[in-house]
């Protein structure tokens, strides 16, 4: 009857130049011990030693068609100067003035609570504070927005770059590929050596979860030297992040699209479609309908989107092809008939009366 079903061909290392750290961290690797992350007695300069989350490996079909990859997102952030003797009112006034400038240019109403602004200034003012946030999620600026805000950058405003996951095929093979989520929220208290430079991601569903160890990569390390006024004096990458391994599936993108399109036309209320190479066991398509756009989870899913998916009676989050249990019906008659013929229990002339209680 053929081979055991197989979904993964291999997990392979990423080429050395396949992924790079965001531009803010692109420095020659320095093979030296990190500096002491503390106030320096003579210069009063602050040295921070932070980790650089590694880019995840790519997930692709058998022909190299990307199903999950990375992109660099640009978030808008506040950059606080040192304000000696400043009280809460002065700190808040500075922050709100800068955010108002950006909002006027971009026609937004991004804002942060007083508590978050004051806490960041007290504990983490050397690092940018992202405020391009909607419904608790960071908002990636478009190219047009970046062009509009660029004249204001450098005076209390900056772009904070970070890796985010990107699913170029949208809902294709969504139940197989899965999605990622944040490992944890960024710290808000005093800076500790090893704090991440930006949010780390981990697999939550599908292959993103099953192959987390292969996909996640190894974080890098960077030293940042700041003046007492908060100006970045120097940076040195002590260890470049090592990208995760690429995972190559047995899926064929074109077979997968064919299967999904067939389901959308013929099984709108729900169904699954599997295509397997019986000679090797390779799964060429593993489709479930309905599905969802994986990019809804980047950088995190909005509450109304999750509610819409979770409460949909057609159950788009359910991977029918993997976990659905259905009667085989007439499609399986050829298999049972062949087995009965091979065993000699019936001949080509054997007949049966079948009432409605049987398939």
N, C-alpha and C positions, 0 to 999 in steps of 0.2 A: 504493500500500500504506500510505498514511498518513505521518505525520511521524516524525522521529528521536526516540527515547525521551528524555524530559526529566524530571529529578527535582527540580530547584530552580526555584521561581518567582522569588524575590528575596531579597536580603540588605538589610535595612532598619535604620536607626538606632533605638536605644532611645529612648523618650520621656525627657525630662530627669528626671522623677520616678519612672521605672520601677524603678530600683534605687538603693539607698542603701548607703553603707558601714556596716559593723557599728557599733553604738551607740558603742563606745569611740572611733571616729574621726569622729563626727558633729559637726563644728564648722564655723563659717563659713569659707569659703575666704579665706586671707590672701595677698594678692599682694605678697609680699616675699621677699627672698632667704633661704635657710635659715641659721640661726645656726651658728656654728662648733661642730661636734660634737667637743668636747674638754672636759677639765676646765677650769672657769672659775677663774682665779687667785684672785679675791677671795672668791667664794661657795662654791667647791668643789662647785658643782652640775653635774650631768652633763646635757649636751644631746645628744640622739640625733636624727639625721635619717634616717628610715626610709621605705621605699616601701610603699604600700598596694596590694596586688594588685587589679586591676579585676575586677568581676563579669563572667562570660562572657555573651554574648548567648544568647537563647533559641532553641531549635529547635522548630518547630511544623509541624503539617500545614497544608493549604491553607486550612482554616477557622479557624485560630488555636488549635487544640487542642495544648496544650504536650506535647512529647515529651522535651525536656531543658530544665531551668531551674536556678535557684540557690536555696539556702536558707542561713541562717546557723546554723552549728553552735556549740555551747557545750562547750568542753573544760575540765576542771578542772586548775588550774595552781598551782604554788608561787610565792610572792612573797617573796623573801629580803630581810630588813632588812640594813643594814650592821652587822656585828659586829666592831668594832675589836679587833684582836689575837687574833681567834678562830682556833683551830687546826682541823684537819680533823675531829677528833672532835666539837667543838662544832657545827660547820656541819652535819655529818651527823645529829647528834642532833636539831637543830632541824627539819631536813627530814623526818626519819622520824616525829617527833612529829606534825607537821602532816598528813602522809599517813595516819598511823594514825587521827587524829581523823576524817578524811574517810571512810576505809575502814569505820570502825565505824558511821557514820551510813548509808552507802550499801551496806553489806554486800559490800564488794569487797576485793580484795587487791592493788590497784595499787601499784607500786613502781618505783624506778629504781636502776640500779647506782651504787655509791659514786663511781666515776670520772665519771659523767655529772653527778652533783650537785655535786661539787667543781669540775669544769671550768666548769659554768655559773656558780657563785658567783664564780669568779675572773675570768671574762671577760664575763659577760652578766647579772649579778645584777639589773640595772635592769629587765630584761624578765621576764615570767612564764615559768615552765618547766612545760610540760604534762606531767602524769603519769597522766592517765586514758588509759592505753595497754594494749592487749591484742594479743598476737602482733605487736608492732611497729607497730600502727596506732592512731591517735588514736580515742578513743571519744566520740561525741557524747552528752551527757547528755540524758535524757528530761526532759519537763516535770516529772514527779514527782520525779526525782532533783534537779533544780534547786531545787524547793521544799524538799526535805529539807536540802540543803546550804546554802541561803541564810543561815541564822543564823550559820554559821561564816565567811562571806565577810568579807574586810577585815582579818583577822588572820593573815596568812601564806598565805591561800588566796584565789583569785579565779577567775572564769570568763574564759577566753580565747575570744573570738568570732572566727570565720573563715568565709569563704565556702566552701561545698562544693557539688558538683554533685548534682542530684536528678533522677531519671527517674520522673515521676509515673505513667507507663504500664507500668513494670516491664519485662517482656520484649517488649512490643509494638514491632515494627520495630527490634529490637535490633541486627541486622546492618547496618541502614541508618544508624541514629543513631550507633552507636559509643559510645566512652567516653573518659574523660580519665585522666591520671595526673599525679603530681608532677613539676614541672620539675626540681627537685633537693631534697635534704634541706635543712632549715634549718641555717644555719651554727652551729657550736658554739664557734668560737674568738673572738678579740677582735672587738668590734663595728666594722663598717666602714660609712661613709656609704652609703646605698642598699640596705642589707640589707632583705629583705622583712619586714613585720610578721607575716605568717603565710605558710604554704606556698602557692606559686603552682601553677597547674594548666595543663596543655596537652593537646591532643587526641592520642589514641593510635590510634584506629580510627574507621572510618566517616566520617560528616559532621563529627564532632568534630575529626578530623584533616584532612580535605580542606578545611574552611573555617576552619582555625585562625586565619588572618590576620584574617578578618572577625569571628570570635567572641571573640577574646582581650581586646579592649579596651586602654585605656592606663592604666598604674598612676598612682596619686596619690602625694603626698609629705606627710609629717607630721613636725613637730618635737615632741619630748617632753622636758620639763625635769624632772629628778629632783633631789631633795635628796641629800646624801651618805648619808643613811639609807635611800635607795631609795624615798622617798615621791614620787609624781607631783605636781609643783607646778603644772604647766600643760601644755597641749597646743594646738597650732595647726596646722590643716590648710593647708599651703601650696598644695596642688593636689589637688582632689578627683579620685578615679579616674573615668575615663570608661568606662562599660559597653561591651562589644562589641556588634556589630550582630546583630540577630535574623535568623535564617535561616528562610525559609518554604519548605517543600517542596511538591511537587505531590501528595504522599500525601493520601489521605482516611482519617482514623482508622477510620471505620466499615467501609470497604472492606478496610483492612488487617486489622482484627480478624476480619472474615468469612473472609478468605483464611487467616489463621493458624489459626482454629478448624477450617476444613475440612481443613487439613493434619494437625492433631492427631487428627482422627477418621479420616481416610483414608490418611495417609502417616506413621504413627507412627515408622517406622524412618528416615525422611528424605525430604524432597521440597521443591519450591519452587512458588510460585504468584504469577504476575504479572498484574496488571490494568492495561491501558493504554488511554487514550482515543486511538483511531486517528486522530481528526481533528486533534489537537494534539500527540500524542506524549507527553502527560503521563502519568507513571506514578502510578496511583491506589493501587496496592498492590504491594509487593515483599517477599514473605514467604518465609522459609526455616524449615524445621522439621527438627530441634528447635532451640530457642533458649535464652536464658538471661536472668536478671534483671540489667539493667544496674546496678542499685544494689549488686550484689556488688562493684563496682569503687570504691565510695565508702566511706571515703577512699582505699582500696586493697584489692585482693583478698587474702583469706587464702590461705595456701599450700594448705590442704586443699580449699578451694573451687576453686582453679585446677587442682589435680591431678585433681579429680573431673570437671571440664569437659574438660580436655585429654586425659584417658585414656578418656573415654566413647567407645565404638565407634560411636555414632550421630553423633559429631562436631558437637556443638552450637555450637562456635565457628566453624564453616565457613559462609560466606555463600553458600549454594547458588544463590540467585536471581541473584547477580552473577557467580559464578565457576564454578558447576557446569556440566559438559559432559555432556549426555545425548542418546541417540538421540531424534529427534522422534516416532517411533512414529506411531500412527494419528491422533493429534491434528493432525498436519501434512498429512494426505492431502488435506484440502479445499483447502489452499493450492497444492500441486503440481497437483491436478486443475484448479483454476481457471486456473493458468498454462498448462497444456497445452491447455485449451479455448480460451483467448484467442489462443494462437499458432496454432490450427488443426491441431495435431499429432494431436488426438483429437476425437471427437464424443461426444455423450451416449450413443451406442450402443456405443462401443468397450469391449472387455473384455480383461482380462489374467488369466492363471493365475499365482497367487502361492504359492510353496511357503514352508516355514518359515525359509528363509535371508533372507527379506525382511520388512520391517515393513509 
